[in-house]
């Protein structure tokens, strides 16, 4: 199966065959990292994970790891589905959307340093007000923890992330690059819409089967008020920040610097995982807990981050992953009960 076109985008890919894919150093390192993360958790965690997960007391460590590896299989099925649906589309030349190499390297390093600073400041702001640190997930998202989240924390989290990770970077790069260079326009609206619908249906079905979201237990009033509120809250706090910071700005620069679609997709997955470092389940009180948290973070977010990157490099449109694989499923689907609880939307 051909995973990418033999083009200037990936001159080292040997024509883009599956066999050549496994000769890619980044792919081999990703496989090693995934196996190592599994082994690290097995070696350090014991029977129960020392993390602040809502079901950590009931589920074994091996059960979590089994779930992660099943989810990775689903990630590759989604990637294959996206390839099938876009196989006749001309691949976008994302490298041409980035500046020349020296500028791309400087912008990438500065943006990554800015992102680290944004996470550090988010930690300080959250702690200063007695809240959870601000990362790309609101505490309690996707059934993470049972921690109480105040309305003020949820609103401040969304506003902080929107400004720091979306509006400020977009304002800076918008003055220097056109919308197409930032992956913000579609070259094939009908093809993008078809891709969004198919992936959303598949991913929504998987989320329902795997997570059994409590949205189906809500009343009509809770749905009427909670669904749009959840959509807006998470669009501001995680979806737009993710789209702008990684998939609009960084992805073309990753392609330019690496010359490899496979490496770009992997870097997209790693960056996405890093932006969730302050998830409320994580524990950093000891070296052991920190190692387990980082490994768990990788296993949780690396795959979804790769899917988002793959959707972007196949279409050249960062909006596709927003609608197909982020804003509606999982967040609106899974987090509406959490939002209803935070904002006191009763039956």
N, C-alpha and C positions, 0 to 999 in steps of 0.2 A: 504493500500500500504506500502511496506517495503521501508524505506528510507535509511537504512544502515544495514550492516550485523551484526548479534549478535556475537560480537567478542571481543577480548581484547582491541580493539580500543575504544570501547564505552561501558564499563561494566555497566554504569548507564542508558543505553538507553532502558532497558526493552525489549531487543530483536529487537529494531530498528523500531517498529511500529509507525504509525502516531500518535496514542494516546499517546504513551510514549514520543514522540518528544515534545509535548506541556507540559509535566511535567519537561522538562529541564529548569533550572533556567535561563540560558542564552537566551533561546528562548523566555521565558516570558518577560525578560528584553528588548529584542530586539523589541518585539511587543509594549511594553510600550513606548520605546524610539521613535519608528516610530509614534505612535499616538501623543505623546507629541510634537514631531517636527512639525507635522501638526497643532496642536492646538496652539503652540507657534507662528508660522508664522501668523495664522489667528488672534491671539490676538494682535500682535505687528505691523504687517506690514501695516494694513489699506487696502485700495482698490488696491494700487499699491505697488510693492516691491521696497524698497529703495536700490536696488542693481544695479550695472553697467552692466545690461544685455542689449543685443542689441534690444530686443523687450519689455522691461519693461514698456515703456510708452503706448504701445498698448494693452498689455495683463493684465488681472486682476490677483490678487493674487490667487483667487479661481481657475482660469484656470490653473495656474502653478501647484497647488496642485492636481487638477484632473489628470493632465499629470503624475505627480509623482506616483500616486496610480495605474494608468493604467500601467505604466512601471513596477511597482512592480509585478503586475499580470503577465506581460510578463516574468519577471525574474523567477517566480515560474514555468511557463510553460517551460522555457528553462531548469530549474533544473530537472523537471519531464522528459523532453525529454532525457537529459543526463543520468538519471537513467535508463530509458527504454533501451537506446542503450548500456549501460554497465552492464545490469542486470546479464548477464551470465559470465562476466569476474570476475576472482578472485580479490577481493579487495586488494590493496597494503597495507602492514603493515608499514605505515608511522612512527609510533612510534618507530619501530625498526631502522629506519634510523637516528633518533636523538640520541644524546649521553645520558648518564644516567641523571636522573632528575636534580640533583644539577647543573651539567654543562649546561644542556639545559636551566634552569632558568637563570643562569648567562649570557649565551650567548644571550638569548632573551632580557633581561633587558638592556644589553650593546648595542645590536643592535638597540633597540627602542630609547635609549638615543642618539646613534650615528645618527639615522635618524632625531631626533628632532634638533640636532646640525647642520646637513646638511641643514635642512629647514631654520634654523636661519641664517646660513652663506649665504644661497642662497638669503635670504631677503636682507642682508647687501650688497652682491655683486651687486644684481640687482639695488638697490637704489643708490649705489655708482656711477654707470655708467648712472644713469637717466633712467633705464629700469624698467620693472615690476619685482617684486620679483620672484625668481626661485622656482617654485613648479613642480609638475608632469605634468602640462599642460602649453604649450606655450600660452601666452595671445592671445585671439581670437579663440582658439581651439573649435571645435564643436559649432560654432556660438555663442560663449559666449558674446563677445563684438565687437565693431567696432574700438577698439583702433588700432592705427598704431604700427606696429612692424618692427623695422629695421632689415636688414639682419644680422648685427653684433649681435643683441640681440638674434635672433633665433639660430645662430650658437653657441654663448656662452652658451645659455640655454641648448642646446643639449649636448654640451661637458661637461658642469658642471654636469648635471644629470648622464650622462654616467659614468663619473669617480667616483663621490661621491656615487651614489646609486647602481651601477652595478659593475664596474671594481674593485674598492677598496674592497667592501665586498666579491666579488667572489675570489679575490686574497688571502684574509685572510682565507676564509673557504676552498678553494680548496686545500690548503696545509695540511689541517687537515681531510678532508672527501673525499671519492670517489664520482664520478659523480652521481651514483645512490642514494647516501645519500642526494644529493642536488636536487633530482627530475629532473635531466637533461638528462636522457636516457629513452627510451621507452621499456616497457616489452611486448608490443603488437602493432607493427607498423601498421599493417593492421587495427586493431580496432581503433587506434588513428586517422588514416587517415579518416576512415569512420565517426568518431565522428566530426572531424574538418570540413569535407565537409558539413555534415548535419547542424551543428550549424551555420556555416558561411552563408549558404544559407538562413536559417531562420532569423538570425540576420540581414543579409544584406537586406532582404526584409522588415523587420521591420524598419530599419534605413531609407530606401528609402521612405517608406510610412509615417513615422513620421516626418522626418526632411527635406524631399524634397531637398536633397543635390544639390548644384549648379554645381557639377562636370559634369552634363549632358549638361550644357550650355557652357562648355569650347570647344575651337577649338582643332583640331587634334594636332597642335603644342604644345598647353598648356598641353594637356594630355600626349603627348610623353615626355615632359620635366618635367612636374609637378608631375606626378604619381610616378616615381622612386625617385624624390627628396623628396616628401612628405613621402614616405615609409622610406627612410633612415633617414630623420630628426626626425621623430617620433619614429622610432625604437631606435635611440640613446637617445632621450630625455625623452621618457615615457615608451615605451614597454619593453625594456631590463631592465631599472631600476626597473620597477614594478615586472617583472618576477623574477629577482635575489633577490631583497630585501625581497619581501613578499613570493612569491610562491615557490621559490627554498629553501630559508633558513628558514624563519619563520614558514611556514606551518607545517613541521615535528615537530618542537619544540612546536607549539601550541597543536598538537595532543598528544605529550608526556606529556605536563604539565596538560592538561585538561582531557585526556582520553575520549574525546567526539568529534566525527566528526561534530555534529551540532554546538557545541561551537567553534570549529576551523573555520568552514565556517563563522560564525558570526564575529569572531575576524579578519578573512581575509577581510571581508567587511569593518569593522571599520578602520583597518590599511590603506586600500586603500583610504578611504575617508580622513583620516588625512593627507596623503601625498599630497592632493590637496588643502590644507588650503590657499595657496596663489593664487588661481585662480583669474584672473583679474576682475571678476565681484564682488568679495567679498568686503564688506565695514566694516572696523573695527574702524571707527572714534568715535563711541559712544557705550555704553553698549547695547542699543537697536539694532543698526546696527550689532554689533558683534554677538548678540544672533540670529538674523535673518540669518546672514551669516552662522553660524555654523549649524543651523537647515536645511538651504537650502543645505549646503554641505552634510549633512547626507542623505537627501532625494535624492540627485543627484547621489552619488557614492556608497552608502552602498549596493544597489542591485547588480550593476555590479561587485563590489568587491566580493560579495558572489558567483556569477556565476563563476568567475575566480578560487576562492578557491574550489568550488564544482568540477569543471573540473579537478583540480589538485588532489584532494583526491580520485576521482573515477578512475583516470588513473595512478597516481604516476608520471606524466610527466608534468612538468611546461611549456613545450613548447606548449602543446595542446591549452591552452587559448590564447597564442600569435597569433596563426593562425586562431583560430575559433572565437575569441571574443575580439580582440584588434587591431592588426596591420593593418588588411585590413578593417574590419568594427568595429568601426566607422572611424578610423583615416584617412586611405588612401581615403576611400570613401567620407568622409565629409570634410576633411581638405585640399584636393588638391587645391581648389580655393584660400584658405587662403595662402597657400605656394606660389602659382603662383603670388599672389599679392605682397607678401613680397619680392620675388626675381625678380620681374619685368618681369615675363614671359608673354608677350603681345600676342595678337592675330596675 
